[in-house]
Amino acid sequence: MTRQTRPVHRLDVHVLGGFAVEVDGVPIPPASWPQRRAADLVKLLALEPGHRLPRDRVLDALWPHLAPEAAAAALHKAAHYARRALGERDAVVVAGGVVALAPGAEVRTDWERFEADPAAPYDGELLPDDRYEEWTAAPRERLRTLHRERLREQGRWEELARVDPADEEAARALMRAAAAVGDRTGAVRRFRALQAELADLGVQPSAATRRLFVEVSRGPAVQAPLGTLEPLARRAPELALAVDALEAAERDRGGLLLVTGEAGSGKTALAEAILAQAAQRRWHTLRGSTGDLAPGRLGVVREAAAPLIAERPDLIANLAPGQAAELGAGAPGAPALAELLACAATERGCAVLLDELHVADEGTIDLLVPLARAAASRCLLVIACWQTSQARAQLQRTAAALVARRLATPITLEPLEAVVAGPTRYATTSDGARIAYQVHGDGPLDVVFVPGWVSNVEHYWEMPSARRLFGRLAQRARLILWDKRGTGLSDPVASPPTLEERMLDMSAVMAAAGSERAVLFGVSEGGPMSLRFAAERPAAVTGLVLLATAPRFYAADDFPAGWAPAIADRYAAEMYEHWGTGALLEVFARDVAHDPLSRELFARYQRAGASPAMGRAMVEAMRDIDVRPLLGAIRAPTLVLHRTKDRMIPVEGARLIAREVPGALLVELTGRNHFPFLGDVDPVLDEIEPFLERLEAGAGR
């Protein structure tokens, strides 16, 4: 029966969980769609923003195998039946090479409502009855991915596990929740279910998931008592390196941390700070010292392992019979001790402090090598401390060999009285502005970090990823950090500084730090200034490292990859309204947007970096930045790094830089983070360090 034709004012199309249509609030019965392609035509148009498509695209999508004339006839037939079903002759309009859905009515779709509103329900898979239609594949996967991301951001782990049973983060969260209420059986069941799902995909659970399984299914951690932790005044870079080593061990890339310095330099305090962090991760934490309590061969290692032997006999049962017998008899040799520590690390992670090794016996020093080898593929960190001037030749040779083979990370603590009392200093520009800066390391190259947006040279060291980034750079170069005027600890200003003023700021900092030539490491909004500086002052630039940046930020006729002004204005307004709360973390660091700690760190970074008004003004000022005409004049060796799914600054800008700067090298990294100080910085460092090595080698010729 044909519905009576009448004007349509509102058309509601539902595609999530199934197909349904309402005309002015009245549902269209399924029987009204006797012709399948009529319904498909409405679905196809409903899935398109604006609900219209070029006629040729409609033909290609719905009738790809028909000749053009036959496909056109089929389109008109489908449109006719769609109009009959919807009861309005203009419900589907084919005119001017365009096919439109109810152009005279308000068309609403549930998928658009879901995309626009995080609180909108996800009623199910998009068009489940059309799973094999090619034109549904891309929007289906896009909406499915968005649904999973929102569940992750909101911590709705049960729902996420139902949607994606192979999601490891959801499985780990649910395992922890079960273990927290004493339901170890439930935690194990979660792991086994995940393991089965991943096995169907041909993969195994990650190392982090396996460690959590061990933690919730086995015995308790053995942890050495720690006294009141001493504040590590003026040791931020050294602590950053130590935390880096701990985090690497957490990824089954452990090793030795060799902490050296004279008496009173803070070696033990630094080591205890790392033990405390390991304890927070529920690792085994052990410690031994070559004092009166650890006499004889291997005494310091035996003292460290003694609580493990006493409290966890189940670990000993996993060892070879001969080694288990040695441990049970209280006189273990080096192989048995090494295997015991490796077994403990495999279970839940293990951090071991071996203190005062400058007076250790030869057996203990020899044991450092097999311990380092065992740690290299495990969650095992051995912290070895000794006085530099008292170290014997054997210890020095062993340490040097381990460092050369990259099995150990050295940290040398200079006497505190030799450290500048205030690590933050001030340079004065030619126009009188006072600019805050810090210098770290003493390598052969100077590296000047050119910040983007906002910054704070002292707050950097509160952020683990920033500590890792700057700590590693300071190990091979003299690293110079600074805050441009209006941000961080530098002089406040009434309006955002221009590129010219920022160049004055950096020139003053370089002069104050005694840097005549430097590698400029420009990030985000700091990229264009670095490019301009290199083009106009080539004698002062050794090389360029550019991360997550572009030569222009706002869109133009010849630069479509930039921001649309309306989007940029919306970002700026939202940042101003919610400044200091971690606003827009989903855009700046999408990979960690669900992590409460990351959001708090980002919020603190905003508050420390600038006022709300200056933060907004900095974004608005980026409208005038465009250094594209200068790119061809740059002669400095240039490394361009960009994450391919950076939503804040698309990768097309980095590709333009690489094309236009002579000899520039572009490395596209995986990931979605724009903000450089949250998430994994190792891929960035793994590209920068060889680049600096090449520059250093070139400078030495």
Secondary structure per residue as TSV (DSSP state, phi and psi in degrees):
chain	resnum	aa	ss	phi	psi
A	1	M	-	360.0	133.5
A	2	T	-	-83.3	131.2
A	3	R	-	-71.7	149.5
A	4	Q	-	-67.9	131.7
A	5	T	-	-74.8	129.7
A	6	R	-	-153.6	158.8
A	7	P	-	-60.9	140.6
A	8	V	-	-101.6	126.1
A	9	H	S	-97.2	-36.6
A	10	R	E	-141.0	132.6
A	11	L	E	-121.7	117.8
A	12	D	E	-106.0	121.3
A	13	V	E	-115.6	124.4
A	14	H	E	-106.5	127.0
A	15	V	-	-126.0	-8.5
A	16	L	B	-88.1	120.3
A	17	G	S	84.3	-6.0
A	18	G	S	149.6	170.5
A	19	F	-	-101.1	129.6
A	20	A	E	-154.2	150.6
A	21	V	E	-133.6	140.4
A	22	E	E	-124.2	134.0
A	23	V	E	-109.3	113.6
A	24	D	T	51.2	40.8
A	25	G	T	86.3	-3.5
A	26	V	E	-101.5	120.5
A	27	P	E	-64.9	142.1
A	28	I	-	-89.6	120.7
A	29	P	-	-63.7	146.9
A	30	P	G	-55.6	-31.3
A	31	A	G	-67.1	-12.8
A	32	S	G	-76.7	-2.3
A	33	W	-	-115.1	66.6
A	34	P	-	-68.9	-23.3
A	35	Q	S	-104.4	114.3
A	36	R	H	-59.0	-42.7
A	37	R	H	-68.6	-20.1
A	38	A	H	-65.3	-45.8
A	39	A	H	-65.1	-40.5
A	40	D	H	-61.8	-36.1
A	41	L	H	-63.2	-43.4
A	42	V	H	-65.1	-42.3
A	43	K	H	-60.3	-47.7
A	44	L	H	-59.2	-46.5
A	45	L	H	-67.7	-35.5
A	46	A	H	-65.7	-28.4
A	47	L	T	-80.9	-7.7
A	48	E	S	-97.8	128.2
A	49	P	T	-55.7	130.6
A	50	G	T	89.2	-15.8
A	51	H	S	59.8	39.3
A	52	R	E	-148.7	151.5
A	53	L	E	-143.8	149.7
A	54	P	E	-58.6	142.5
A	55	R	H	-54.9	-41.2
A	56	D	H	-64.0	-35.6
A	57	R	H	-68.1	-36.1
A	58	V	H	-64.1	-44.2
A	59	L	H	-63.3	-42.7
A	60	D	H	-65.0	-34.2
A	61	A	H	-76.1	-43.3
A	62	L	H	-98.5	-28.1
A	63	W	-	-133.1	58.5
A	64	P	T	-67.0	-22.4
A	65	H	T	-97.8	-1.7
A	66	L	S	-92.7	152.9
A	67	A	-	-65.5	156.1
A	68	P	H	-53.4	-42.9
A	69	E	H	-66.5	-42.1
A	70	A	H	-67.0	-38.4
A	71	A	H	-65.8	-39.3
A	72	A	H	-64.1	-40.4
A	73	A	H	-64.5	-40.2
A	74	A	H	-64.4	-37.3
A	75	L	H	-61.1	-48.1
A	76	H	H	-64.5	-34.6
A	77	K	H	-66.7	-45.3
A	78	A	H	-63.5	-39.4
A	79	A	H	-64.2	-38.8
A	80	H	H	-60.8	-48.1
A	81	Y	H	-67.6	-32.8
A	82	A	H	-66.5	-39.7
A	83	R	H	-64.0	-41.2
A	84	R	H	-61.9	-42.5
A	85	A	H	-65.4	-38.1
A	86	L	H	-87.8	-12.0
A	87	G	T	75.6	27.7
A	88	E	-	-153.6	130.6
A	89	R	T	-69.8	-22.4
A	90	D	T	-100.4	18.4
A	91	A	S	-65.3	-34.1
A	92	V	E	-132.2	121.3
A	93	V	E	-115.2	126.5
A	94	V	E	-113.9	107.6
A	95	A	E	-160.5	144.9
A	96	G	T	60.5	30.9
A	97	G	T	76.6	11.7
A	98	V	E	-129.0	143.3
A	99	V	E	-112.3	124.0
A	100	A	E	-125.7	147.6
A	101	L	E	-99.5	114.7
A	102	A	-	43.2	60.5
A	103	P	T	-63.0	-20.6
A	104	G	T	-94.3	3.3
A	105	A	S	-120.2	168.0
A	106	E	E	-83.0	117.2
A	107	V	E	-104.5	123.4
A	108	R	E	-121.7	138.1
A	109	T	E	-127.7	146.7
A	110	D	H	-70.1	-28.7
A	111	W	H	-69.8	-36.4
A	112	E	H	-68.9	-37.5
A	113	R	H	-63.8	-39.5
A	114	F	H	-66.4	-42.5
A	115	E	H	-65.1	-36.7
A	116	A	H	-81.4	-27.6
A	117	D	-	-123.3	112.6
A	118	P	T	-59.6	-21.3
A	119	A	T	-88.8	-7.7
A	120	A	S	-69.0	145.0
A	121	P	-	-74.0	151.6
A	122	Y	-	-105.5	104.7
A	123	D	-	-85.7	6.5
A	124	G	S	133.0	176.9
A	125	E	S	-57.8	144.0
A	126	L	B	-68.6	124.7
A	127	L	S	41.9	65.3
A	128	P	G	-61.5	-24.0
A	129	D	G	-80.1	-6.2
A	130	D	G	-119.2	36.1
A	131	R	T	-60.9	-27.1
A	132	Y	T	-102.0	6.7
A	133	E	-	-81.8	125.0
A	134	E	H	-60.3	-34.3
A	135	W	H	-72.4	-8.5
A	136	T	H	-96.1	-12.9
A	137	A	H	-64.4	-50.9
A	138	A	H	-64.4	-50.7
A	139	P	H	-65.0	-32.2
A	140	R	H	-62.6	-47.1
A	141	E	H	-68.3	-36.7
A	142	R	H	-61.9	-45.6
A	143	L	H	-71.0	-37.7
A	144	R	H	-62.3	-42.8
A	145	T	H	-64.5	-43.1
A	146	L	H	-61.7	-41.0
A	147	H	H	-60.4	-45.4
A	148	R	H	-64.2	-40.0
A	149	E	H	-64.1	-39.6
A	150	R	H	-68.6	-39.9
A	151	L	H	-61.0	-39.4
A	152	R	H	-66.2	-46.5
A	153	E	H	-61.6	-34.0
A	154	Q	T	-90.5	0.9
A	155	G	T	66.4	28.9
A	156	R	-	-91.5	73.0
A	157	W	H	-69.5	-37.9
A	158	E	H	-60.1	-46.7
A	159	E	H	-64.8	-40.7
A	160	L	H	-63.1	-39.3
A	161	A	H	-65.8	-33.7
A	162	R	H	-69.5	-40.0
A	163	V	H	-70.7	-41.8
A	164	D	-	-135.0	87.3
A	165	P	T	-61.6	-14.3
A	166	A	T	-95.3	7.6
A	167	D	-	-76.3	114.0
A	168	E	H	-72.3	-35.8
A	169	E	H	-63.9	-41.5
A	170	A	H	-64.4	-42.9
A	171	A	H	-61.4	-42.3
A	172	R	H	-64.7	-41.6
A	173	A	H	-61.2	-41.8
A	174	L	H	-71.8	-33.8
A	175	M	H	-63.4	-43.8
A	176	R	H	-64.2	-41.4
A	177	A	H	-62.4	-41.6
A	178	A	H	-65.8	-43.6
A	179	A	H	-64.6	-34.2
A	180	A	H	-64.2	-27.4
A	181	V	T	-102.0	14.6
A	182	G	T	83.5	7.8
A	183	D	-	-92.5	71.6
A	184	R	H	-66.5	-32.9
A	185	T	H	-61.9	-43.4
A	186	G	H	-63.6	-38.4
A	187	A	H	-63.6	-42.8
A	188	V	H	-65.2	-39.3
A	189	R	H	-61.6	-39.8
A	190	R	H	-60.9	-44.0
A	191	F	H	-63.2	-44.7
A	192	R	H	-63.4	-37.8
A	193	A	H	-65.6	-42.5
A	194	L	H	-62.8	-44.1
A	195	Q	H	-58.6	-40.6
A	196	A	H	-67.4	-41.1
A	197	E	H	-62.4	-44.8
A	198	L	H	-68.0	-34.2
A	199	A	H	-61.8	-36.6
A	200	D	H	-63.6	-25.0
A	201	L	T	-92.4	-1.7
A	202	G	T	81.6	21.5
A	203	V	-	-130.6	169.2
A	204	Q	-	-112.6	159.0
A	205	P	-	-58.5	150.5
A	206	S	-	-67.6	167.5
A	207	A	H	-60.4	-39.7
A	208	A	H	-63.3	-39.9
A	209	T	H	-69.0	-40.1
A	210	R	H	-64.5	-39.6
A	211	R	H	-63.6	-41.3
A	212	L	H	-63.6	-39.0
A	213	F	H	-60.0	-44.6
A	214	V	H	-61.8	-40.6
A	215	E	H	-63.9	-42.6
A	216	V	H	-83.7	-10.4
A	217	S	H	-111.8	-6.0
A	218	R	S	-122.5	-170.9
A	219	G	-	-71.7	179.6
A	220	P	-	-77.2	163.4
A	221	A	-	-76.1	145.6
A	222	V	-	-100.7	119.9
A	223	Q	B	-129.3	128.1
A	224	A	-	-68.2	142.6
A	225	P	-	-67.6	142.7
A	226	L	-	-122.0	138.8
A	227	G	-	-78.1	-164.3
A	228	T	-	-67.1	123.2
A	229	L	-	-70.6	133.3
A	230	E	-	-80.3	142.8
A	231	P	-	-66.2	135.8
A	232	L	-	-93.8	70.2
A	233	A	T	-62.0	131.3
A	234	R	T	60.1	28.0
A	235	R	-	-120.0	24.4
A	236	A	H	-58.1	-47.7
A	237	P	H	-63.2	-40.8
A	238	E	H	-65.9	-41.3
A	239	L	H	-63.8	-36.4
A	240	A	H	-61.1	-43.0
A	241	L	H	-64.2	-40.8
A	242	A	H	-65.1	-40.5
A	243	V	H	-65.8	-36.2
A	244	D	H	-57.4	-45.8
A	245	A	H	-62.8	-39.1
A	246	L	H	-64.5	-43.9
A	247	E	H	-68.4	-34.8
A	248	A	H	-64.1	-42.0
A	249	A	H	-61.5	-35.0
A	250	E	H	-64.2	-22.5
A	251	R	T	-97.6	24.2
A	252	D	T	62.1	33.4
A	253	R	-	-127.5	57.4
A	254	G	-	-76.2	-170.5
A	255	G	E	166.6	-160.3
A	256	L	E	-105.6	140.3
A	257	L	E	-110.7	112.3
A	258	L	E	-99.3	102.6
A	259	V	E	-103.1	114.2
A	260	T	E	-124.9	156.4
A	261	G	E	164.1	171.2
A	262	E	-	-81.5	170.6
A	263	A	T	-57.2	134.7
A	264	G	T	84.8	4.2
A	265	S	S	-82.1	-11.0
A	266	G	S	102.2	20.5
A	267	K	H	-61.1	-51.2
A	268	T	H	-65.0	-38.7
A	269	A	H	-62.1	-41.2
A	270	L	H	-64.9	-44.9
A	271	A	H	-62.9	-40.6
A	272	E	H	-67.1	-33.4
A	273	A	H	-62.4	-38.2
A	274	I	H	-71.7	-40.0
A	275	L	H	-58.8	-40.0
A	276	A	H	-63.6	-40.8
A	277	Q	H	-67.2	-37.4
A	278	A	H	-64.4	-38.9
A	279	A	H	-63.4	-37.7
A	280	Q	H	-63.2	-27.3
A	281	R	T	-84.6	3.3
A	282	R	T	66.7	32.2
A	283	W	-	-80.3	165.3
A	284	H	E	-70.6	134.3
A	285	T	E	-127.3	121.3
A	286	L	E	-126.3	153.1
A	287	R	E	-150.2	144.9
A	288	G	E	-144.5	155.1
A	289	S	E	-139.7	150.3
A	290	T	S	-84.5	47.8
A	291	G	S	-97.4	-158.7
A	292	D	T	-65.1	-22.8
A	293	L	T	-81.8	-8.5
A	294	A	S	-131.3	62.6
A	295	P	-	-80.1	162.4
A	296	G	S	84.6	-178.7
A	297	R	T	-63.6	132.9
A	298	L	T	61.0	21.1
A	299	G	H	-58.3	-42.5
A	300	V	H	-67.1	-37.3
A	301	V	H	-73.4	-38.6
A	302	R	H	-63.1	-39.8
A	303	E	H	-63.5	-41.8
A	304	A	H	-63.7	-39.2
A	305	A	H	-82.8	-14.6
A	306	A	H	-55.4	-47.1
A	307	P	H	-63.1	-33.9
A	308	L	H	-65.5	-42.6
A	309	I	H	-63.7	-41.0
A	310	A	H	-73.4	-40.2
A	311	E	H	-94.9	-17.6
A	312	R	-	-131.3	65.9
A	313	P	H	-62.0	-20.6
A	314	D	H	-65.6	-28.2
A	315	L	H	-68.7	-39.4
A	316	I	H	-62.4	-33.9
A	317	A	T	-63.0	-17.7
A	318	N	T	-83.9	-7.9
A	319	L	S	-89.1	168.8
A	320	A	-	-61.0	148.8
A	321	P	H	-53.9	-42.9
A	322	G	H	-63.3	-42.9
A	323	Q	H	-68.4	-39.2
A	324	A	H	-62.2	-38.1
A	325	A	H	-65.1	-41.5
A	326	E	H	-60.0	-45.9
A	327	L	H	-66.0	-39.8
A	328	G	H	-65.6	-30.4
A	329	A	H	-82.3	-7.9
A	330	G	T	81.7	13.7
A	331	A	-	-134.7	60.2
A	332	P	-	-74.0	147.0
A	333	G	-	-90.6	179.8
A	334	A	H	-59.9	-46.3
A	335	P	H	-60.4	-41.0
A	336	A	H	-65.1	-41.2
A	337	L	H	-64.9	-42.8
A	338	A	H	-62.6	-42.7
A	339	E	H	-66.9	-37.0
A	340	L	H	-63.5	-45.8
A	341	L	H	-65.4	-38.2
A	342	A	H	-64.1	-39.9
A	343	C	H	-64.7	-42.1
A	344	A	H	-63.1	-39.6
A	345	A	H	-66.8	-36.4
A	346	T	H	-66.2	-32.7
A	347	E	H	-70.8	-51.0
A	348	R	H	-151.9	10.1
A	349	G	-	92.5	145.9
A	350	C	E	-149.4	129.2
A	351	A	E	-117.5	128.5
A	352	V	E	-124.9	124.1
A	353	L	E	-99.7	119.6
A	354	L	E	-111.9	104.1
A	355	D	E	-99.6	155.0
A	356	E	-	59.4	43.3
A	357	L	G	-71.0	-8.1
A	358	H	G	-66.2	-15.6
A	359	V	G	-118.0	18.3
A	360	A	-	-77.5	157.9
A	361	D	-	-75.6	167.3
A	362	E	H	-63.1	-35.9
A	363	G	H	-62.2	-39.6
A	364	T	H	-64.5	-43.0
A	365	I	H	-65.5	-41.2
A	366	D	H	-62.3	-32.1
A	367	L	H	-69.4	-18.8
A	368	L	H	-59.5	-34.7
A	369	V	H	-67.3	-53.7
A	370	P	H	-64.2	-30.6
A	371	L	H	-64.0	-42.1
A	372	A	H	-63.6	-41.2
A	373	R	H	-64.3	-42.2
A	374	A	H	-65.3	-37.0
A	375	A	H	-72.0	-26.1
A	376	A	T	-57.4	-28.3
A	377	S	T	-119.6	21.3
A	378	R	T	-136.0	171.0
A	379	C	T	-86.4	63.1
A	380	L	E	-132.1	123.6
A	381	L	E	-123.1	119.9
A	382	V	E	-106.1	120.1
A	383	I	E	-101.8	111.6
A	384	A	E	-107.9	123.7
A	385	C	E	-120.1	140.6
A	386	W	E	-159.7	161.6
A	387	Q	E	-78.8	127.9
A	388	T	G	-58.5	-49.3
A	389	S	G	-72.3	-16.8
A	390	Q	G	-100.5	-1.8
A	391	A	-	-69.6	135.0
A	392	R	-	-79.0	164.2
A	393	A	H	-59.2	-40.1
A	394	Q	H	-60.6	-42.9
A	395	L	H	-65.8	-41.5
A	396	Q	H	-63.1	-44.1
A	397	R	H	-64.3	-44.4
A	398	T	H	-62.5	-43.9
A	399	A	H	-62.6	-43.9
A	400	A	H	-62.9	-40.3
A	401	A	H	-66.4	-40.7
A	402	L	H	-65.7	-40.1
A	403	V	H	-66.0	-43.6
A	404	A	H	-60.8	-33.0
A	405	R	T	-91.1	7.3
A	406	R	T	59.7	33.8
A	407	L	S	-100.2	-3.2
A	408	A	E	-146.4	150.0
A	409	T	E	-113.5	119.3
A	410	P	E	-87.1	139.0
A	411	I	E	-131.1	116.3
A	412	T	E	-104.6	123.7
A	413	L	E	-98.4	111.6
A	414	E	-	-73.3	154.8
A	415	P	-	-55.9	140.3
A	416	L	G	-58.9	-32.8
A	417	E	G	-68.2	-16.5
A	418	A	G	-88.6	-7.4
A	419	V	S	-90.3	136.1
A	420	V	-	-57.1	130.0
A	421	A	S	-58.1	-43.3
A	422	G	-	-111.8	105.6
A	423	P	S	-65.8	-19.6
A	424	T	-	-97.8	124.7
A	425	R	E	-119.3	177.8
A	426	Y	E	-129.8	134.9
A	427	A	E	-107.6	150.3
A	428	T	E	-110.8	125.9
A	429	T	-	-80.2	170.6
A	430	S	T	-66.5	-20.1
A	431	D	T	-103.1	15.6
A	432	G	S	92.2	3.1
A	433	A	-	-77.7	146.0
A	434	R	E	-103.3	123.1
A	435	I	E	-117.1	123.9
A	436	A	E	-76.8	139.5
A	437	Y	E	-151.7	161.3
A	438	Q	E	-134.7	152.6
A	439	V	E	-126.3	131.3
A	440	H	E	-132.6	140.4
A	441	G	-	82.5	171.0
A	442	D	-	-145.1	36.6
A	443	G	-	-69.8	175.0
A	444	P	S	-71.2	-23.9
A	445	L	E	-106.0	145.0
A	446	D	E	-91.3	133.1
A	447	V	E	-121.4	117.6
A	448	V	E	-101.2	117.1
A	449	F	E	-81.2	121.7
A	450	V	E	-103.2	104.6
A	451	P	-	-72.6	157.0
A	452	G	-	-101.1	163.7
A	453	W	S	48.3	-95.7
A	454	V	-	-130.7	164.0
A	455	S	-	-160.0	170.1
A	456	N	-	-156.6	112.7
A	457	V	T	-63.4	-25.1
A	458	E	T	-88.4	-31.4
A	459	H	G	-72.4	-25.5
A	460	Y	G	-46.1	-42.6
A	461	W	G	-74.2	-6.1
A	462	E	G	-82.0	-14.6
A	463	M	S	-102.1	119.2
A	464	P	H	-54.7	-42.6
A	465	S	H	-68.5	-36.8
A	466	A	H	-66.5	-40.4
A	467	R	H	-60.6	-41.2
A	468	R	H	-66.1	-46.1
A	469	L	H	-59.7	-53.3
A	470	F	H	-75.8	-33.2
A	471	G	H	-62.3	-44.1
A	472	R	H	-69.8	-38.3
A	473	L	H	-63.8	-38.8
A	474	A	H	-70.2	-15.2
A	475	Q	H	-75.9	-23.2
A	476	R	H	-119.1	-7.1
A	477	A	E	-145.9	169.7
A	478	R	E	-92.1	108.6
A	479	L	E	-94.9	127.8
A	480	I	E	-116.0	120.1
A	481	L	E	-109.9	147.0
A	482	W	E	-156.7	158.2
A	483	D	-	-110.0	126.0
A	484	K	-	-68.3	157.1
A	485	R	T	-56.1	142.3
A	486	G	T	90.7	-7.1
A	487	T	S	-131.4	158.3
A	488	G	T	55.5	-129.0
A	489	L	T	-97.7	3.5
A	490	S	S	-82.4	171.3
A	491	D	-	-57.1	138.6
A	492	P	-	-72.4	153.6
A	493	V	-	-136.7	161.8
A	494	A	S	-79.3	-26.5
A	495	S	S	-140.9	159.1
A	496	P	-	-58.9	141.0
A	497	P	-	-68.5	145.1
A	498	T	-	-76.7	170.1
A	499	L	H	-60.3	-37.2
A	500	E	H	-61.9	-43.8
A	501	E	H	-66.6	-36.7
A	502	R	H	-66.9	-36.2
A	503	M	H	-64.8	-36.7
A	504	L	H	-62.4	-42.4
A	505	D	H	-58.7	-49.5
A	506	M	H	-69.0	-37.4
A	507	S	H	-60.9	-41.4
A	508	A	H	-65.1	-40.4
A	509	V	H	-65.2	-44.8
A	510	M	H	-61.8	-40.9
A	511	A	H	-64.8	-44.0
A	512	A	H	-65.2	-32.3
A	513	A	T	-86.8	-1.1
A	514	G	T	72.8	32.5
A	515	S	-	-106.3	113.5
A	516	E	S	-87.0	-35.3
A	517	R	S	-137.3	144.2
A	518	A	E	-152.0	156.9
A	519	V	E	-82.6	124.9
A	520	L	E	-92.6	124.3
A	521	F	E	-108.6	92.3
A	522	G	E	-97.2	127.9
A	523	V	E	-117.8	132.6
A	524	S	T	54.1	-119.0
A	525	E	T	-67.1	-15.6
A	526	G	H	-78.3	-9.4
A	527	G	H	-66.6	-52.1
A	528	P	H	-58.2	-39.3
A	529	M	H	-64.6	-38.2
A	530	S	H	-63.2	-42.3
A	531	L	H	-63.0	-44.1
A	532	R	H	-65.9	-42.1
A	533	F	H	-59.6	-43.0
A	534	A	H	-66.5	-35.2
A	535	A	H	-73.0	-38.6
A	536	E	H	-93.4	-21.7
A	537	R	-	-132.4	61.3
A	538	P	G	-60.6	-29.3
A	539	A	G	-67.1	-19.2
A	540	A	G	-96.4	1.1
A	541	V	E	-120.4	118.1
A	542	T	E	-80.5	-35.9
A	543	G	E	-171.2	171.4
A	544	L	E	-126.9	132.6
A	545	V	E	-119.9	121.4
A	546	L	E	-121.1	126.0
A	547	L	E	-126.5	127.5
A	548	A	S	55.3	50.3
A	549	T	-	-138.3	179.9
A	550	A	-	-155.2	160.1
A	551	P	S	-76.6	-14.9
A	552	R	B	-149.7	148.1
A	553	F	-	-110.0	-36.7
A	554	Y	B	-88.0	149.8
A	555	A	-	-68.8	150.5
A	556	A	B	-144.5	170.2
A	557	D	T	-56.7	-37.1
A	558	D	T	-100.0	13.4
A	559	F	B	-146.3	72.3
A	560	P	T	-70.2	-14.2
A	561	A	T	-76.8	-6.7
A	562	G	S	-79.0	-176.5
A	563	W	B	-76.5	137.8
A	564	A	-	-70.5	136.7
A	565	P	H	-53.6	-37.7
A	566	A	H	-64.7	-38.9
A	567	I	H	-68.3	-43.5
A	568	A	H	-62.4	-41.2
A	569	D	H	-62.5	-38.4
A	570	R	H	-65.7	-43.3
A	571	Y	H	-59.0	-47.8
A	572	A	H	-61.5	-42.3
A	573	A	H	-66.1	-41.0
A	574	E	H	-67.5	-39.1
A	575	M	H	-63.0	-42.9
A	576	Y	H	-62.2	-44.2
A	577	E	H	-66.6	-35.1
A	578	H	T	-119.4	28.2
A	579	W	T	-58.7	137.2
A	580	G	T	84.3	6.7
A	581	T	T	-113.4	3.5
A	582	G	T	87.2	25.2
A	583	A	T	-56.8	139.5
A	584	L	T	65.5	22.3
A	585	L	H	-59.1	-30.8
A	586	E	H	-62.2	-24.7
A	587	V	H	-92.8	-41.5
A	588	F	H	-75.9	-35.7
A	589	A	B	-148.3	70.9
A	590	R	G	-64.7	-29.8
A	591	D	G	-66.4	-22.3
A	592	V	G	-121.2	16.3
A	593	A	T	-62.3	-24.4
A	594	H	T	-85.6	-5.6
A	595	D	-	-90.4	117.7
A	596	P	H	-59.8	-38.1
A	597	L	H	-64.2	-42.7
A	598	S	H	-62.4	-39.5
A	599	R	H	-65.3	-40.1
A	600	E	H	-66.1	-40.8
A	601	L	H	-63.0	-41.0
A	602	F	H	-67.3	-38.2
A	603	A	H	-62.9	-44.6
A	604	R	H	-64.7	-36.6
A	605	Y	H	-62.7	-42.8
A	606	Q	H	-60.6	-48.6
A	607	R	H	-63.8	-38.0
A	608	A	H	-76.7	-22.7
A	609	G	H	-84.2	-34.9
A	610	A	-	-172.0	170.4
A	611	S	-	-77.7	163.7
A	612	P	H	-57.7	-41.7
A	613	A	H	-65.2	-40.8
A	614	M	H	-70.2	-36.6
A	615	G	H	-59.5	-44.3
A	616	R	H	-67.2	-42.7
A	617	A	H	-64.4	-33.6
A	618	M	H	-62.4	-41.2
A	619	V	H	-66.4	-43.9
A	620	E	H	-64.2	-34.4
A	621	A	H	-69.4	-19.6
A	622	M	G	-68.0	-12.6
A	623	R	G	-59.4	-32.2
A	624	D	G	-91.5	-0.7
A	625	I	-	-84.5	128.6
A	626	D	B	-161.3	105.3
A	627	V	-	-110.9	18.1
A	628	R	G	-56.8	-39.1
A	629	P	G	-63.2	-16.9
A	630	L	G	-92.4	-11.6
A	631	L	G	-61.0	-40.4
A	632	G	G	-68.3	-16.5
A	633	A	G	-88.5	-5.5
A	634	I	-	-81.2	132.1
A	635	R	-	-117.9	-4.2
A	636	A	S	-73.0	142.4
A	637	P	-	-54.1	133.2
A	638	T	E	-131.7	129.5
A	639	L	E	-114.7	123.5
A	640	V	E	-112.2	122.5
A	641	L	E	-119.3	137.6
A	642	H	E	-157.7	136.8
A	643	R	E	-82.7	133.5
A	644	T	T	-66.4	-24.4
A	645	K	T	-110.4	27.5
A	646	D	-	-64.8	115.8
A	647	R	S	-83.8	-23.3
A	648	M	S	-74.5	-48.3
A	649	I	S	-128.5	108.0
A	650	P	-	-61.2	155.1
A	651	V	T	-67.7	-16.4
A	652	E	H	-59.8	-32.8
A	653	G	H	-64.4	-40.3
A	654	A	H	-65.5	-39.3
A	655	R	H	-64.3	-35.7
A	656	L	H	-64.9	-44.0
A	657	I	H	-57.9	-46.7
A	658	A	H	-63.7	-32.9
A	659	R	H	-73.0	-37.7
A	660	E	H	-91.8	-29.2
A	661	V	S	-82.2	120.3
A	662	P	T	-56.7	126.8
A	663	G	T	75.6	5.9
A	664	A	-	-66.5	144.5
A	665	L	E	-107.5	125.7
A	666	L	E	-105.7	128.9
A	667	V	E	-122.2	116.6
A	668	E	E	-94.0	120.8
A	669	L	E	-99.5	150.4
A	670	T	-	-76.2	158.1
A	671	G	S	121.2	170.3
A	672	R	-	-121.0	-4.4
A	673	N	B	-75.1	136.4
A	674	H	-	-98.7	-46.7
A	675	F	S	-63.5	124.8
A	676	P	T	-79.4	-9.5
A	677	F	T	-107.0	17.5
A	678	L	S	-133.3	141.5
A	679	G	S	90.0	-165.3
A	680	D	-	-83.0	117.9
A	681	V	-	-100.4	-3.0
A	682	D	H	-57.7	-44.3
A	683	P	H	-58.7	-34.7
A	684	V	H	-67.8	-48.1
A	685	L	H	-64.2	-35.2
A	686	D	H	-65.0	-21.4
A	687	E	H	-92.1	-36.1
A	688	I	H	-71.2	-42.6
A	689	E	H	-61.1	-46.5
A	690	P	H	-63.0	-33.6
A	691	F	H	-63.1	-44.5
A	692	L	H	-64.4	-36.9
A	693	E	H	-60.7	-42.3
A	694	R	H	-65.8	-39.8
A	695	L	H	-64.6	-40.8
A	696	E	H	-63.3	-42.7
A	697	A	H	-64.0	-39.8
A	698	G	H	-66.5	-35.8
A	699	A	H	-69.5	-26.5
A	700	G	H	-81.7	-12.6
A	701	R	-	-80.7	360.0
